[in-house]
Amino acid sequence: MKDFSKYQGIIPAFYACYDRDGAVSGPAVRALAKYLLDKGVKGLYVGGSSGECIYQSVAERKATLENVMAEVGGRLTVIAHVACNNTADSRELAAHAESLGVDAIAAIPPIYFHLPPKAIAKYWNDISDAAPNTDFVIYNIPQLAGVALSAPLLQEMLKNPRVIGVKNSSMPVQDIQMWRDEGAFVFNGPDEQLLSGLAAGAGGGIGGTYAAMPELFLEILRCFQAGELDKGREVQNECCRIIYKMCSAQGNMYAVIKEIIRLQNGPDVGGVRAPLLGLEDADQPVVVQAHEMIQAAIAKYC
């Protein structure tokens, strides 16, 4: 039986890191990786939605992963999302990730065209074949990808011995139980329901807001493991309120988070790439309020 211990914990989704000219910045990538290592997280999920993957070139995504691995490889679990909207580029990123020694690769289904399950399975297996010595994680995010994982498709994918589980970002918590019943390791995706996801059987969490407040999500996990569910609910509810506040800005949520990290004396990792909207002047009060909410919650619960 496979040992999933390296995947059990809080794994922040890694943000795209840019310099002042909007180019991917190796030093900023390393600084953010070190910042999160020092926070005590289990690992990093690199090149996914939070990494603005669909707006980056293959070369940029390789450069980001290379800098992450140079900084924290061997010290944190690293899962590299390698999906592109064509098989060839995805396979290139998969082979590159394996050459760097990542713990796992992951992929969303192909987007835009609505492909049948047989085509999706072939796409995922073709990617996995390019990294034959590396675990593979299915990324289920139907609200953005336009296609949802099903039990029959998961059953087909689990015939591939490299497929270990699902990063489940669908909103129904029930899905976690379904994938667990099929024998998959499941990462909870929606940050707003980490506690519920753990209760449903998720073995860990990968989240787009974790890096803004890792202390709070680490506390939710600790509360669940210790059976302190009343406190866990309190912390989860406060995380939800903070997320709602961050999402109330006109600028993209990741632009808000990157500014919050700067206010926390974390690294400057730039803004977001168009067509994502950057921060507007009117967003600054939202940033400050969310930052203050995070600091108050850490002082209260951690």
KOLKE-197727 format. One line per 8 residues: number of its first residue (from 0); their letters; for each residue x, z, y of C-alpha. Coordinates in nm, 3 decimals, always signed. Each point is the difference from the previous one (the first is absolute). Example, Ala and Ser with C-alpha at 12.3 -4.5 7.8 and 13.67 -1.06 7.14 Angstrom:
% KOLKE-197727
0) as) +1.230 +0.780 -0.450; +0.137 -0.066 +0.344
***
This chain:
% KOLKE-197727
0) mkdfskyq) +0.000 +0.000 +0.000; +0.128 -0.093 +0.345; +0.114 +0.280 +0.231; -0.198 -0.024 +0.325; +0.159 +0.303 +0.166; +0.189 -0.209 +0.255; -0.334 -0.132 +0.130; -0.178 +0.334 +0.024
8) giipafya) -0.007 +0.112 +0.361; -0.037 -0.109 +0.360; +0.133 -0.350 +0.065; -0.035 -0.121 +0.360; -0.059 -0.368 +0.058; +0.304 -0.112 +0.198; -0.053 -0.149 +0.347; +0.142 -0.323 +0.134
16) cydrdgav) +0.300 +0.081 +0.220; +0.082 -0.225 +0.295; +0.254 -0.012 +0.280; -0.087 -0.062 +0.367; -0.017 -0.375 -0.064; -0.243 +0.037 -0.289; +0.254 -0.077 -0.274; +0.028 +0.215 -0.311
24) sgpavral) +0.255 +0.273 +0.074; +0.224 +0.121 -0.281; +0.107 +0.315 +0.188; -0.363 +0.090 +0.073; -0.092 -0.054 -0.366; +0.277 +0.234 -0.109; -0.094 +0.258 +0.261; -0.364 +0.007 -0.111
32) akylldkg) +0.098 +0.021 -0.368; +0.231 +0.294 +0.074; -0.268 +0.166 +0.215; -0.249 -0.011 -0.288; +0.258 +0.109 -0.256; +0.062 +0.309 +0.210; -0.375 +0.074 +0.006; +0.002 +0.051 -0.377
40) vkglyvgg) -0.216 -0.291 -0.116; +0.020 -0.133 -0.354; +0.065 -0.362 +0.081; -0.068 -0.303 +0.219; -0.228 -0.298 -0.042; +0.176 -0.287 +0.175; -0.140 -0.335 +0.112; -0.372 +0.067 -0.027
48) ssgeciyq) -0.280 -0.004 +0.256; +0.170 +0.265 +0.213; +0.316 -0.210 -0.013; -0.190 -0.293 +0.155; +0.105 -0.208 -0.299; -0.226 -0.297 +0.063; +0.158 -0.046 +0.345; +0.360 +0.007 -0.123
56) svaerkat) +0.222 -0.262 -0.159; +0.158 +0.033 -0.342; +0.338 +0.057 +0.165; -0.138 +0.279 +0.220; -0.161 +0.173 -0.294; +0.325 -0.020 -0.196; +0.193 +0.146 +0.294; -0.242 +0.292 +0.029
64) lenvmaev) +0.023 +0.087 -0.368; +0.379 -0.035 -0.002; +0.030 +0.253 +0.283; -0.246 +0.241 -0.161; +0.193 -0.009 -0.327; +0.333 +0.038 +0.177; -0.129 +0.315 +0.169; -0.210 +0.176 -0.267
72) ggrltvia) +0.034 -0.195 -0.324; +0.049 +0.244 -0.286; -0.125 +0.288 +0.214; -0.362 -0.109 +0.038; -0.232 -0.200 -0.223; -0.029 -0.347 +0.155; -0.287 -0.236 -0.074; +0.037 -0.346 +0.153
80) hvacnnta) -0.312 -0.201 +0.074; +0.108 -0.360 -0.062; -0.318 -0.206 +0.018; -0.009 -0.308 +0.220; -0.278 -0.256 +0.013; +0.183 -0.222 -0.245; +0.161 +0.071 -0.334; +0.348 -0.137 +0.072
88) dsrelaah) +0.070 +0.228 +0.299; -0.147 +0.296 -0.185; +0.228 -0.060 -0.297; +0.299 -0.028 +0.232; -0.081 +0.337 +0.155; -0.061 +0.153 -0.344; +0.339 -0.113 -0.132; +0.168 +0.121 +0.319
96) aeslgvda) -0.169 +0.341 -0.027; +0.114 +0.039 -0.360; +0.356 -0.093 +0.097; -0.003 +0.291 +0.246; -0.116 +0.248 -0.265; -0.348 +0.089 +0.127; -0.216 +0.215 -0.226; -0.297 -0.236 +0.004
104) iaaippiy) -0.140 -0.310 +0.161; -0.362 -0.043 +0.108; -0.227 -0.286 +0.098; -0.341 -0.064 +0.149; -0.197 -0.292 -0.145; +0.031 -0.339 +0.172; -0.204 -0.005 +0.320; -0.216 -0.264 +0.175
112) fhlppkai) -0.098 -0.215 -0.300; -0.236 +0.185 -0.237; +0.176 -0.045 -0.332; -0.142 +0.081 -0.343; +0.137 +0.302 -0.188; +0.204 -0.226 -0.229; +0.188 -0.142 +0.301; +0.055 +0.346 +0.151
120) akywndis) +0.139 +0.130 -0.329; +0.236 -0.296 -0.024; +0.118 +0.058 +0.359; +0.075 +0.367 -0.071; +0.167 -0.071 -0.335; +0.212 -0.277 +0.152; +0.120 +0.247 +0.264; +0.069 +0.266 -0.263
128) daapntdf) +0.195 -0.249 -0.210; +0.241 -0.047 +0.291; +0.088 +0.373 -0.023; +0.004 +0.052 -0.377; +0.159 +0.346 +0.012; -0.221 +0.150 +0.271; -0.335 +0.179 -0.006; -0.293 -0.188 +0.154
136) viynipql) -0.283 +0.151 +0.206; -0.326 -0.181 +0.075; -0.107 +0.046 +0.362; -0.381 +0.014 +0.016; -0.121 -0.029 +0.360; -0.319 -0.208 -0.017; -0.108 +0.063 +0.359; +0.304 -0.195 +0.122
144) agvalsap) +0.097 -0.222 -0.293; -0.353 -0.128 -0.053; +0.008 +0.056 -0.375; -0.046 +0.320 -0.200; +0.174 +0.113 -0.315; -0.234 +0.021 -0.301; +0.033 +0.182 -0.329; +0.036 -0.326 -0.199
152) llqemlkn) +0.274 -0.125 +0.236; +0.184 +0.332 -0.027; -0.032 -0.009 -0.378; +0.157 -0.345 +0.001; +0.284 +0.112 +0.228; +0.075 +0.307 -0.211; +0.102 -0.235 -0.281; +0.312 -0.046 +0.212
160) prvigvkn) +0.215 +0.305 -0.089; +0.150 +0.007 +0.349; -0.340 +0.065 +0.161; -0.021 +0.375 +0.045; -0.294 +0.046 +0.231; -0.194 -0.059 +0.318; +0.046 +0.078 +0.365; -0.369 +0.045 +0.059
168) ssmpvqdi) -0.109 -0.047 +0.361; -0.366 -0.075 -0.075; -0.231 +0.257 +0.152; -0.198 +0.112 -0.310; +0.176 +0.298 -0.156; -0.173 -0.101 -0.322; +0.244 -0.291 -0.030; +0.285 +0.246 -0.058
176) qmwrdega) -0.180 +0.143 -0.302; -0.068 -0.353 -0.130; +0.365 -0.106 +0.019; +0.112 +0.329 -0.153; -0.235 -0.060 -0.294; +0.178 -0.331 -0.060; +0.331 +0.185 -0.026; +0.143 -0.079 +0.345
184) fvfngpde) +0.190 +0.235 +0.227; -0.190 +0.002 +0.330; +0.125 +0.053 +0.354; -0.271 +0.108 +0.244; -0.009 -0.247 +0.288; -0.255 +0.107 +0.266; +0.166 +0.284 +0.191; -0.339 +0.143 +0.095
192) qllsglaa) -0.068 +0.089 -0.363; +0.334 +0.115 -0.142; -0.144 +0.330 -0.123; -0.298 -0.174 -0.163; +0.231 -0.259 -0.153; +0.220 +0.267 -0.154; -0.308 +0.172 -0.138; -0.111 -0.331 -0.155
200) gagggigg) +0.334 -0.033 -0.177; +0.240 -0.173 +0.237; +0.356 +0.100 -0.079; +0.123 -0.039 +0.357; -0.076 -0.168 +0.328; +0.127 -0.293 +0.203; -0.127 +0.006 +0.355; +0.031 -0.182 +0.330
208) tyaampel) -0.031 +0.313 +0.214; +0.218 +0.228 -0.214; +0.312 -0.064 +0.209; -0.177 +0.122 +0.316; -0.073 +0.338 -0.157; +0.178 +0.034 -0.336; -0.010 +0.378 +0.022; -0.382 -0.001 -0.016
216) fleilrcf) -0.027 -0.237 -0.296; +0.268 +0.194 -0.185; -0.210 +0.312 +0.062; -0.313 -0.169 -0.139; +0.192 -0.079 -0.318; +0.137 +0.354 -0.021; -0.349 +0.147 +0.047; -0.142 -0.220 -0.275
224) qageldkg) +0.276 +0.090 -0.242; -0.036 +0.371 +0.081; -0.379 -0.004 -0.031; -0.043 +0.092 +0.368; -0.284 -0.247 +0.047; -0.166 +0.168 +0.300; +0.320 -0.027 +0.201; +0.062 -0.347 -0.137
232) revqnecc) -0.339 -0.113 +0.132; +0.078 +0.148 +0.341; +0.329 -0.188 +0.023; -0.157 -0.323 -0.130; -0.281 +0.023 +0.253; +0.247 +0.050 +0.283; +0.202 -0.300 -0.117; -0.320 -0.205 +0.010
240) riiykmcs) -0.071 +0.110 +0.357; +0.353 -0.096 +0.101; -0.038 -0.342 -0.163; -0.330 -0.056 +0.181; +0.172 +0.088 +0.326; +0.288 -0.242 -0.067; -0.248 -0.276 -0.082; -0.185 +0.051 +0.330
248) aqgnmyav) +0.277 -0.173 +0.199; -0.028 -0.364 +0.104; +0.344 -0.070 -0.140; +0.062 -0.024 -0.373; +0.019 +0.330 -0.189; +0.360 -0.065 -0.102; +0.097 -0.042 +0.363; -0.156 +0.341 +0.064
256) ikeiirlq) +0.183 +0.156 -0.294; +0.337 -0.140 +0.105; -0.043 +0.156 +0.343; -0.103 +0.331 -0.159; +0.317 -0.002 -0.209; +0.203 -0.044 +0.319; -0.183 +0.297 +0.155; +0.096 +0.201 -0.309
264) ngpdvggv) +0.367 -0.073 +0.076; +0.005 -0.253 -0.280; +0.165 -0.343 +0.017; -0.106 -0.280 +0.232; -0.118 -0.278 -0.233; -0.150 -0.229 +0.265; -0.356 -0.124 +0.022; -0.212 -0.229 -0.215
272) rapllgle) +0.020 -0.375 -0.049; -0.262 -0.236 +0.141; -0.278 -0.067 -0.071; -0.024 +0.378 -0.046; -0.078 +0.156 +0.336; +0.258 +0.225 +0.162; -0.079 +0.309 +0.199; -0.176 -0.027 +0.333
280) dadqpvvv) +0.041 +0.243 +0.288; -0.343 +0.144 -0.076; +0.118 +0.088 -0.352; +0.259 +0.254 +0.112; -0.247 +0.293 +0.014; -0.106 -0.081 -0.358; +0.363 +0.005 -0.110; +0.064 +0.334 +0.167
288) qahemiqa) -0.321 +0.155 -0.134; +0.074 -0.114 -0.356; +0.355 +0.131 +0.029; -0.126 +0.337 +0.122; -0.256 +0.015 -0.280; +0.274 -0.062 -0.256; +0.226 +0.267 +0.144; -0.285 +0.253 +0.014
296) aiakyc) -0.099 -0.071 -0.361; +0.360 +0.036 -0.120; +0.029 +0.333 +0.182; -0.328 +0.119 -0.153; +0.030 -0.120 -0.357; +0.367 -0.047 -0.077
***
